[in-house]
Structure formats: structure tokens, C-alpha cells
Amino acid sequence: HWTSPGTQEMGKAEVLRAVLKSCGTSSLEASAVAASREWIERCWLLWDRDKSGRISLKDFCADGGLADMMLQQSTLAAAKRVVRRMELEVHDPAALVACCQQLVECSVGIRPEDAVESWPATACRRLRERAVQPAREEFEGVLASGVQQVVLAMQRNP
């Protein structure tokens, strides 16, 4: 999907484009592009396991590979958007309820439409996965901000 035509590998430019698109970031947002480039440089050796300078489909799909990392970054970006929305819509109870649901989905992977009996196993798996993520501390900080927004909303709307 993100590879150049005729190839099944990605270089750093294709990975950057994929990361920006996946996180909904414009290439005009200089600080976000710089942060994404820095993240790609920092993680490149984890993904390019054969040291070819390109990410193969095998590298992409490997445990802890680029696909896993992009899903983690995408979830982190989604959590940040939810917290921003909560900060902006503090007087809209319906929006806050929707944000709470999205925050739970981002943090432990539980969606309201999932079978209730699957919630504990899903939550435990997601928490174990997040515990070893490179961006764990940043993710925890975003979730803590979300929890603070929920508490403030509850205090305003008893």
C-alpha cells in the first residue's frame, strides 16, 4: 500500500509518508514531520532486520516490526485527539461520553459493541502490549490527561 510501484519494500521516505497518513498528520506540520522523522531514525534498525536500508514485507509484518509500531503510534495519536476534544467540549455531556468510550478503546482496546465476556482478556492483552512499547510513558501521560478531563467533567456535571 505504501510502497513505490513495482516494489514490495519501503525506504525511509515511504515510511514517513505512511506514518504521516496513518496518524492524520499533514506534511505541512513541520514539528510533527520532524518528530516522525526522528522516530523513524530511532526505530529504523528495529524494523530493517536484514540491514538492507529498506523495509521488506517480512520486516513490516514481524513481531515488533513496523506494522506493530504504526498501530501503536496510531492509537497514541487517536488518544491525543480524544483528549484535545475533551478539553474543547467540556460543556457537551454527549461529546464527553463519546470521548470516554474512545479513550477506553485507545487504552485497553475495548469497544462498546464487543462482547462483554471478551473485555477482560482484551484489556489484559492490550495492557501487556503497552507495557513494552517505546512510547509507553507518553501514552500513559496522554491517558492520565484524559482521566483528568473525565474527573473535571464529572465534577462540573454531578
ABEGO torsion letter per residue (X at the ends): XABBBGBABBBAAAAAAAAAAAAGBBAABAAAAAAAAAAAAAAAAAABAAGAGBBBAAAAABBGBAAAAAAAAAAAAAAAAAAAAAAAAAABAAAAAAAAAAAAAAAAGBBAABBAAAAAAAAAAAAAAAAABAAAAAAAAAAAAAAAAAAAAAAABX
